[in-house]
Amino acid sequence: MSDFDGSADATYDLDGDGVADAATYDTDGDGLIDAVAYDTDGDGLIDVIEADTNADGIVDAVIADTDYDGVADTVVADTNYDGVVDAEVYDTDGDGQLDAAVVDSDFDGVADTEVYDADGDGAADTAFVDTDGDGIIDAEVYDTDGDG
């Protein structure tokens, strides 16, 4: 049962080394696990969080630190809860700012928008859009003067 203090409601030692490497959270106090956090490399920092944001028992968001520097650099989500990932966001250069996004806004299983911040200034400077859902890019947008 959640005590709403922000700490884990239960911890687990999955590899038997005496150090907790997984934790579960019930963030809303309904008795159901809302998130599971993992320390996959044993450094004491959470590397992956799997979340069930609508309490249906199915993971619909994953936040990961794929380069193990302590900062999340990958987020994937199923925003309409149909079991298919429709949004992905990445920090490709490790600076702590998300600089790439891939979105399936019409939920057909094919990405229709890709946005990139290639120069790391926090503003998107390249976008690719598939307006008709056929999997072929119909529009490319480039911010060549850096004004966002």
C-alpha positions as CSV (number, residue, x, y, z in Angstrom):
1,M,0.0,0.0,0.0
2,S,1.4,3.4,-1.0
3,D,2.3,5.9,1.7
4,F,2.7,8.7,-0.9
5,D,6.3,9.6,0.3
6,G,7.9,9.2,-3.1
7,S,10.0,6.2,-2.0
8,A,9.6,2.6,-3.1
9,D,6.8,0.6,-1.7
10,A,8.7,-2.7,-2.1
11,T,12.3,-3.5,-3.2
12,Y,13.7,-6.7,-4.7
13,D,17.1,-8.3,-5.0
14,L,16.7,-10.1,-8.3
15,D,20.2,-11.3,-8.7
16,G,20.7,-12.4,-5.1
17,D,23.7,-10.2,-4.3
18,G,22.2,-8.5,-1.3
19,V,21.6,-5.2,-3.0
20,A,18.1,-4.1,-4.2
21,D,18.0,-3.9,-8.0
22,A,14.2,-3.4,-8.5
23,A,11.6,-1.4,-6.8
24,T,7.8,-1.1,-7.2
25,Y,5.7,2.0,-6.6
26,D,1.9,2.5,-6.0
27,T,1.7,6.2,-6.6
28,D,-2.0,6.6,-6.2
29,G,-2.7,4.3,-3.2
30,D,-5.1,2.0,-5.1
31,G,-3.1,-1.1,-4.2
32,L,-2.0,-1.7,-7.8
33,I,1.6,-1.3,-8.9
34,D,2.0,1.8,-11.1
35,A,5.7,1.7,-11.8
36,V,8.7,-0.7,-11.5
37,A,12.2,0.7,-11.4
38,Y,15.3,-1.3,-12.2
39,D,19.0,-0.8,-11.6
40,T,20.3,-3.1,-14.4
41,D,24.0,-2.4,-13.9
42,G,24.2,-2.5,-10.1
43,D,25.5,1.0,-9.6
44,G,22.7,2.1,-7.3
45,L,21.1,4.3,-9.9
46,I,17.8,3.6,-11.6
47,D,18.3,2.7,-15.3
48,V,14.8,1.8,-16.4
49,I,11.4,2.7,-15.2
50,E,8.3,0.8,-16.6
51,A,5.0,2.6,-15.9
52,D,1.4,1.6,-16.1
53,T,-0.2,5.1,-16.2
54,N,-3.8,3.9,-16.6
55,A,-3.7,1.0,-14.1
56,D,-4.7,-1.7,-16.6
57,G,-1.8,-3.9,-15.8
58,I,0.0,-3.2,-19.1
59,V,3.2,-1.1,-19.3
60,D,2.5,1.9,-21.4
61,A,5.6,4.0,-20.8
62,V,9.3,3.2,-20.4
63,I,11.9,5.7,-19.3
64,A,15.5,4.5,-19.7
65,D,19.1,5.6,-19.1
66,T,20.7,3.6,-21.9
67,D,24.2,5.0,-21.4
68,Y,24.2,4.6,-17.6
69,D,25.2,8.1,-16.8
70,G,22.4,8.7,-14.3
71,V,20.3,10.8,-16.7
72,A,17.3,9.4,-18.6
73,D,17.9,9.5,-22.4
74,T,15.0,7.4,-23.8
75,V,11.3,7.7,-23.3
76,V,8.8,5.5,-25.2
77,A,5.1,5.6,-24.6
78,D,1.8,4.2,-25.7
79,T,-0.3,7.3,-25.3
80,N,-3.6,5.8,-26.4
81,Y,-3.2,2.5,-24.5
82,D,-3.6,0.2,-27.5
83,G,-0.4,-1.7,-26.9
84,V,1.6,0.0,-29.7
85,V,4.3,2.5,-29.0
86,D,3.3,5.8,-30.6
87,A,5.8,8.3,-29.2
88,E,9.5,8.0,-28.7
89,V,11.8,10.8,-27.4
90,Y,15.6,10.6,-27.2
91,D,18.6,12.5,-25.8
92,T,21.1,11.3,-28.4
93,D,24.1,13.3,-27.3
94,G,23.9,12.8,-23.5
95,D,23.6,16.5,-22.6
96,G,20.4,16.0,-20.6
97,Q,18.1,17.6,-23.2
98,L,15.8,15.6,-25.4
99,D,16.8,16.2,-29.0
100,A,14.9,13.7,-31.1
101,A,11.2,12.7,-31.2
102,V,9.3,10.2,-33.3
103,V,5.5,10.3,-33.1
104,D,2.7,8.3,-34.6
105,S,-0.1,10.9,-34.1
106,D,-2.8,9.0,-36.0
107,F,-2.0,5.7,-34.1
108,D,-1.7,3.5,-37.2
109,G,1.6,2.0,-36.2
110,V,3.6,4.1,-38.7
111,A,5.6,7.1,-37.5
112,D,4.3,10.2,-39.2
113,T,6.4,12.9,-37.6
114,E,10.1,13.0,-36.7
115,V,11.7,16.0,-35.1
116,Y,15.4,16.6,-34.4
117,D,17.5,19.2,-32.6
118,A,20.8,18.5,-34.3
119,D,22.8,21.4,-32.9
120,G,21.6,20.9,-29.2
121,D,20.3,24.4,-28.7
122,G,16.9,23.1,-27.4
123,A,15.0,24.2,-30.6
124,A,14.0,21.7,-33.3
125,D,15.9,22.4,-36.5
126,T,14.8,19.4,-38.7
127,A,11.4,17.8,-39.1
128,F,10.1,15.1,-41.4
129,V,6.3,14.6,-41.8
130,D,4.3,11.9,-43.5
131,T,0.9,13.7,-44.0
132,D,-1.0,10.9,-45.7
133,G,0.1,8.0,-43.6
134,D,1.7,5.9,-46.4
135,G,5.1,5.7,-44.7
136,I,6.7,8.1,-47.2
137,I,7.9,11.5,-46.0
138,D,5.8,14.2,-47.7
139,A,7.4,17.3,-46.1
140,E,10.9,18.1,-44.8
141,V,11.4,21.3,-42.8
142,Y,14.8,22.7,-42.0
143,D,15.6,25.7,-39.7
144,T,18.7,26.9,-41.5
145,D,19.0,30.2,-39.7
146,G,18.6,28.8,-36.1
147,D,15.7,30.9,-35.1
148,G,13.6,27.9,-34.0
